[in-house]
Amino acid sequence: MNGFDAPHIDYAGISPLIALTAGTCVTLLAGLARGRAARAVVLACALATLAAAAGLSAWQFGESKSLVEGALRSDDLSLSLSFVFYAAAALALLLALGERGHERTGLADYAGLLLASVTGMVVLASSTNLVTLFVGLELLSIPLYVMCALDLQRRSSLEAGLKYLVIGSVGSATLLYGLAFVYGATGSTDFTGIAAAASGLTDDVLLLTGVALVIAGLAFKASVAPFHQWTPDVYEGAPTAVTGFMAVATKAAAFGVMLRLFDVALITEAQTWGPLLAALALITIVVGNVGAIGQSSLKRLLAYSSIAQAGYMLAGVLVSTRLGVQATVFYLIAYTVMNLGAFAVIVARERETGLGDDISSLYGLGADRPLLAWPMTIAMLALAGLPGTAGFFGKLYLIDAAVDNGTATAIEDNILTRARELRIAAINTE
C-alpha cells in the first residue's frame, strides 16, 4: 500500500459505538411507521439498541485496550460508566411514554436524540485525546439542547432549551479555548503525550491558563458552583424524563472524563489544580445544600441536590489513585439509582395530581400511594447520606479514598462533615 501500513481497527472494541450509531439510524427510520404499533416499534428499536450496546460492553469487561489509534480507551472505567448511560437512557425512554410533548414531535425524534446523546457520552468517557474529548462533549450536548425544548406546548420547555443552548455553548467555547492552550503548551493532543510534556514545564503560564479554562468548561457540564446557575432553571423547564436523564448521565460523563483527564494528562500539575478543585468542591457543596432548602419545585430541589453531589464527587477526582476512581464510580452508580427513583416518582405524581412538580404533590403520598412513597423516601434519605443507605456508603468510600491518599486535610474534612450536616438539614425541611 505505497509503503504505508493500513491502520488496525479493533471492531470488537468499538462495537458498542457501532451498535449505538446503527441503532440511532434504525430508530429514526422506525418513526416513519404508521398505525397503532408505530410507537411500540420505535420503543422496541431504541431499547434493543441499548441492550445490544450493553451486551457488547459487558462482553469486554475486564479488558483494557486502546482504540482508534489511541484516541479512545476501553477499560473498566469507561465500561462501568457506559452501563450508567444505558440504564439512564432506558428509564428515560420508559418515563417519556406518557409525555404530551411527543404528540407533535414524535417518540422517534426523542428516542433518536437520546441515543445520539448516549453515543456522545460513551465517546466522552472513553476519550484519551483532546480531539475526541471535544467531539464527544458536543455529540452529548447538541441532542440535549433539542430534547429540553421538545414540549412545544410549554413555554418553560422552550425557555429551558434556549438557556441550555446559550450556557452550554459558553461552556463548550471555554473548554475548547482551554484545550487549545494545553495543546499549545505541550504540543500534543494525546493524554499521555500531554503528561510527558507537562512534566518538563514549571509554572508555564500558557499551560496553567489552559488548565483553568478546562476546569471552568467541564464545571459547566458537571454543574459545579459557581458555574451552576443554569441548572435549576433548565431542570425545571425541561420535560421531567429529560431532566432525570440529564441529572444522571450528563454528570457521569463529565466526571468520567475529568477522572481520566486530571489523573492522566494533567497529573503533573496536581499541585496547581488540586487546591482549585478543593475550593470548588467546598463552594459547590454549600451552594447546593443551602440552595435546596427554600425550593418548592421538586425538580429545582433535585437540581440543587445534583449540584451538591457534584461537590462530593470532586473529592474523588482530587484523589489521584485507583481507589479514588473506584470511589467516584461507586458514588456515581449509587447516585444514578437514587436520582432515577426520585424522578420516576415525580413523573407519576405529575400525571396523577395535576400539580406538576410542586412539592405539594407529595402530600399524603404515604397514605394514598405507599408503593410510590417508599421509593421516594429511600431516594431522599440516600441523597441525604443517612447511615444504611447507598449515599452514606458512597460518601464513606470517598472519605476512605481521601484518607488513604493522605489528602484528607482539615479543610477537606470540614467539607465532607459540614456537607453531611447541611444535607440532612435540607432534607428535613421537606
N, C-alpha and C positions, 0 to 999 in steps of 0.2 A: 504494500500500500504506500508506494512512494517513500519508503524508508520510515514511515511512521506506524506505530502500533495502534490498532484500534482500541479505544478506551474500554475497559471491562465494566460492564453494567451488572450489578447484583440485583436481578429482577426479584429474587426472593426477598431481599432486604427492603425494597421499595414497594413490595406487593400491597401493603395496606394503603399506600398513597394511590396506587393504580386502581385499587378497588373503590376508594372514595371518589376518585375522579370519574371513573366509568359509571359508578352508581349515581353520581350527581346528574350526569347527562341522561341516563335512563329515567331517573325520577322526573326530570323536566319534560321529557318526551311522554311519560305516562300521564302528564297533566292534559295532554290532548284528548285523552279518552273522555267519552261522554256517557251519561246514564248514571244510575244509582250506584253502580260499583266503581265509579271513577275515583272517588276519594279513598276507597279501600285499596285500589290498585296502587295509588300514589303512596299511601302509608306503608303498604307491604314492600314496595320497592325501596323506600327510604330505610325502613327497619332492616331489610335484608342486606342493604349496603353496610349499615353499621355492624350487623352481626358478622358479615364476611370480613370486614376490616379488623374487628375484634378477634376473630378466629385466626387470621393471618398474623396478628400481633402476638397472640398467645403462643403460637407455633414457634416464634423466635425468642421467646422469653428465656433469659439466662445467657444469651449470646451478646457479644459486644463487637461491633464492626463498623467501619467507615463506609459511607455510601456516596455515590455521585462525586467521585474524585475528592473525597474528604469534606464535602460541603455539608453533609448530614452525618449523624451518628445514631445507630440503633443500639440502645443499651437498656438496662433495667429502668433508668430514669425516664427516658423518652417513652418506653413502652408502658410503664406504670401510669404516666400522665395521659397517655392515649386512651387508656381504659376510662379515666375520668371524663375525657371529652365524649367518648362514645355513650357512656351512661347518661351524662347530662343531656346530650342531644336526643337520645331515645325518649327520655322523660319529657323533654320539651316538645317533641312530636306528639306524644300522647296527651299532654295537657292542652295542646293547641286545637284538639279536635272540635271543641265546642266554641272556639273563638269566633265572634261575629265578624271580625275584620277579614276573615278569609272568604266571606261571601262574595266580595268583589275581587280580591287579589288572587284567590285560589290557593288550595293547600299545596299544590305542586310548586308554586313560587316560593312559599315559605320553606318547604322541605328542601328544595334545591339550594336556597340561600344558606340554610342551616348546615347542609352537608359541605358546601363550599367553605364555610367558616371553620368547620371541623378540620377540613383539609389544611387550611392555613395554620390551625393550632398544632397539628401534628408536625408540619414543617418547622414551625417556630420552636417547638420543644426539642426537635432533633437537630437544630442548627448548630454548626460548628464553624460558621463563616459569616462575616458581616453581611454579605450579599443575600444569602438565604435567610438570614435573620430578618432583614427588612422585607424581603418578598413574603415570608410567612406572616409577618405582622400586618402587612397590607391585605393579604388574602384573608386573614382573620377579620380585619376591621371593616372592610368595604361592605360585605354582606350584612354585617350587624347594623350599619348605618341605615340600610334599607329596611331591615326587619323591625327596627324601633318605630318606623313610621308606617307599618303595614296596615294599621287600623285607620283607614282613611276617614271614618265617620267620627273620630275623636280628634279634636284639635290638639289635645295634650300629647297624643301619639306623634303627630306631625312635628310638634314643637320639640319633642324628645329626639326625634330623628335628626332635626336640624342642629340642635345643640350638640349632639354626639358627633355629628359630621364636622362642625366647626372646631370643637375642642379636640376631637381625635386627630384632625388634620394638623392642628398646632403641635400636639404631642408627637405625631409622626415626623413633622418637619424638624422639631427639636432633636429627636433621636437621630434622624438622618444627618443633621449637621454635626452631632457629636461623633457618629460613626466615621464621618469624613475626616474629622480632626484626628481620631485614633488611627485611621489609615495613613494620614499624612505624617503622623509622628513615628509610626512603626514600619511603614512600607509594606504592610501585609494585611490581608482580609481574613486569613485563617487564624483561628483562635490560638493554636499552638505557636504559630509564627508571631502573633502579637505578643504572646507571653515571653518568647525568646528575645524579641527586640526590646520589649519594655524593661527587661531585667538590666539592660545597659543604660537606661535613661533615668537620670536622677533629677527630680524636680523640673521635668520638662513642661513648660507652660502649655504647649500645644496638646500634649497627652493629657495633662490634668484638666484642661478645658474640655477636651473631648469626653473624658470620664464623667465630669459634672453634667454635661448636656445629655449623655446617655442615661445617667441616673434620672434626670428630670423627665426624659421621654418615656422611659419604662415606668416611672412613677405615675404618669398619667394613665397608662393602661391598667396598672395594678391598684388604682385608687388610693395611692399613698398621699397623705397630707403633706404639704399644703396644695397638692395637685389634684384634689378630690372634689372640687366644687361642682363638677358636672354630675357626679354620681347620684345624689338624691333626686335631682330633677329628672334625669334620664330614666332611672329605675322606676320612678312613679309614673311617668308618662308612657313608657313602652308597654306593650301587651305583657301580661304577667308571665306567660310562658317564656317569652323572650328575656324578661328580666331575670328569671330563675336561671336560664342558660348562661346569660352574661355574668351573673354574680359568681357562678361556679367555674365555668370553663375558661372564660377570659382571664380570670385571676390565676388559675392553674397554669395556663400557657405563659403568662407574663412571669410568674415566679420560676417556672421551669427554665426559661431562657436566662433569667437572672442568675440562677444557680450555676448554670454552665458558663455564662459569660464572666462572672466575677470570680468563680472558683477555678477557671482555666485560663482565659485570656488575660484577665486583669489581676491575677493573684499576686503578682509582684508589687502592685500598687495598693495592697490591702491596708497598709498604714495610712493611706490617704482617704480611700473610700469607706473604710471601717467606721471611723468616728462620724462621718456624714450619715451613713445608714443607721447608726445607733441613734443619732439625733432625730432622724426622720421616723424611726420606729417609736420613739417616745412621743413625738408630736402626733403621730397617726393614732396611737392607742388612746391618748387623751381626747383628741378631737372626735374620734369615732364613738367612744363611750359616752362622753358628755353630750354630743350632738343627738344621740338616740333618746335621751331622757324625755324631751318635750314633744316627741313626734306622735301624731295621731294617725298617720298613714302607716300601715303595716309595711308597705314596700319601701317607704322612706326610712322606717325603723331598721329594716334589714339592710338597706343601703349603708346606713351608718355602722351597722354591725359588720358589714363586709370591709369597711374602712378600718375598723378596729382589728379585725382578723388579719388584715394586711400587715399591721404593725407587729403582730405576733410572728408572722411568717418571716419578716425581715430578720428576726433573731436567728432563724435557721440559715439565712443567706450569710449572716455575719460569721457563722462558724464554718470555716473553710476546711471541713473534714467530711469523711464519708458518713459519719454519724449525724452531722448537721444536715446533710442532704436527705438521709433516711427520715430524720425527724420532720423535716419540712414536707416531704412527700406523704408521710403518715398523716400529718395535720391537714394537708390538702384533701386527702381521701375522706377523713372524718368530717371536714368542713363541707365537702360535697354532699354527703348523706344528710347532714344537719340542715343545710340550706334547701336542698331539693324537697325534703319532707315538709319544711315550713311553707315553701311556695306552693306545693301541691294542696295544702290545706287552704291557703289564701284563694287559689283558683276555685276550689269547691265552694267556699263561702261567698265569693263574688257572684256565683251563679245561683246560689240558694237564697241569699238575703236581699240582693239589690242594693246593698250598702257599699259596694265597691270594696276597696281595700282599707276602709276605715276600721280602726281598732274596735269600734262598737260591734262589728260583725262577729266578734268572738264572744260577746256577752252571752252567758248561758250555754256555751258550747258543750260543757261537760254534761249537762242535763239533756240537751237536745240531740247532740251527735257525739257520743263518747268515743266512737271509732275515729273521729277527727280530733277530738280533744287530746287523746293520748299522744299521737304523733307530734302535735304542736307543742305540747308540754315538754316532751322529751327533747325536741329540737331546741326549744328555748333554753332549757336547763343545760344542754350540751354547749350551746353558744356562750352561755354564761360561764362555762368551765366548772360547774359544780362537781364535786367528787362522785365517782361512779359512772360518769358519762365519758363518751369518746373525746369531748372537748377538753375535759380535765386531763386525761391521759396524753392527749396531744400536746398540751401546754407543758406537762411534766416532762415529756420526751424532749421538747425544745430546751427546757431548763437543763436537763441532764446533759444534752449535747454541748450547751454553753459551758457548763461546769467542767466537763471532760476536756474541753479545749482550752480551759483556763481563761476564758473571756468573760466570765460572769463577774464583772466588776461591780462596784457599788451602784453605779448608775443603771446598769442592766438589771441588777436585782430589783432596784426600785421600779424600773419599767414594768417588769413582769408582775411584781407584787401589787403595785398600785393599779395596774390594769385589771387584775382579777377583782379587786375591790370595786372599781368603777363599773365593771361588767355586771357584778351582782346587784349593785345599786341601781343600774339602769334597768335591768330586767325586773327588779322588784317594783318599779314604778308602774309596770303594766297592770 
